[in-house]
Amino acid sequence: MSSTELAQKSPGLSTGLTSSSIGKKLFVAISGAALLAFAFGHMVGNLQVFMGQDQINKYAHALQGLGAALWVIRVGLIVMAILHIWFAVKLKLENWKARPVNYAYSNTVQAGLASRTMIWSGLLVFSFITYHLLHFTILATNPEYKSLTAMLNGQEVHDVYSMIIYGFKQPLISGFYIVMMFLLAYHLSHGIKSMFQTMGLNNERYEPKLNKLAIAIATIIFLGYISIPVAILAGLVKLPGGMTI
């Protein structure tokens, strides 16, 4: 058999994995875990706004100091999110055509509302992330934020602290953000359960605990993210002295 014939009969590992239902589920689970880790880390970084102007500006300036590497990470995460959605949609379409193969453990995660709406909630969250990048990262929706500066250790830096307050001081934007964070948490509550299931961690003994863990993680992320706009609207986080909305 020639090398060409062998190549045709033996698809690459990546092609073989992504062409099978199990391979797609595994990719969705792994990419979902990576995106979850980013969401948690991003939340922890954002919560530094409660530590004051200097702290959040120092954190943001350190990230900007990564230069091109930061955009490599951002683009990588965006590509991963797109592939995550792509394979999730393909799995859903396959499930619509035929019943999914049962797992060895018969008591699987029940197909509740969160499960049935995973595709739609995921697409809405991705749309929100696109807007969020345009709002606070690229500053396309509010180019005036580019002029916000502050002094940090004798150096003029972008005043991310004030930018966040200006952004979330608008009730409509904060309300939209809070709704989207609820949708994200709702998506995660089922996504994390499915991830545990795909990894083979679900069984009669551990499933109840893992389900509670999934809900706890989703709740922590929801409360962590919404605490910022809520605190700003409540006047608990304020602009530096002399600045006005």
Steps between C-alpha positions, in 0.01 A plus 500: 500500500637838402546782748222694322253212537600456863444870568157480338399199710653632822370848580703715736442484873338844514269420208405167653420656834291786367309277258368277778230593748725416795783707350275802457370466856856475628606814311193691624581391857870594482439832326219572744733433793759739355238772445368444853852545639531826306160622621605435860840666457345799322252537784775497763687766304194721464416472870817698570289808425386469863863547608513849353611691194871427526456125540270440202705738284818318602342168404376634165835665425679172571274323251563767237871453563470153348473671162439268205484199732178637650335510159624150422323385817185696412486367145569149627210524744269636231593217262449248780159649577399483132612136475325424829174633354561335162543151641217550749267594212614198299429275797155652541422447132616140525282450807199635313555243226544203730481416867843540671680187611437439870788527743596190697350667803130520418406776743631779279446872536132558424411707196354797683449853374870587537595198290245572228606864470878453519556595136293816522642612834851435369440705186352787703795496741744504207313798351528676834874428520538661157322812625700494825827501304379791287391684815790459744792359297496645150298803620313513169164578660642769728820644348493781759624246757841512328559845647461377858842501666641484850843511661647172623844503661585821314383363166187595308286193430153427368250554782314169486349568843313809380412332170324216683305747713398714201388185318298345780355826628255469212205291628415350160854372447522365855159337467598339170828382654322346800251317278784364286691387808191313617481337158869409522450345845195313372706369209785400732273322747423239236828525311708409805274202573538385140878545523514272806284249315718505187810450713339190652479647850126451543385198695237422763732601781645825368231638268298689767817662635627589153163651409512717812859597417396605148221719637735646764764592239239660273355694794841627613579624149159667470524677837863597442435664165177679586641634828689765300209668316277461807759671722550780248127563460466499880777760529733269693772533236551863404708707262820661633453839665409783268374282216133491401285278285 
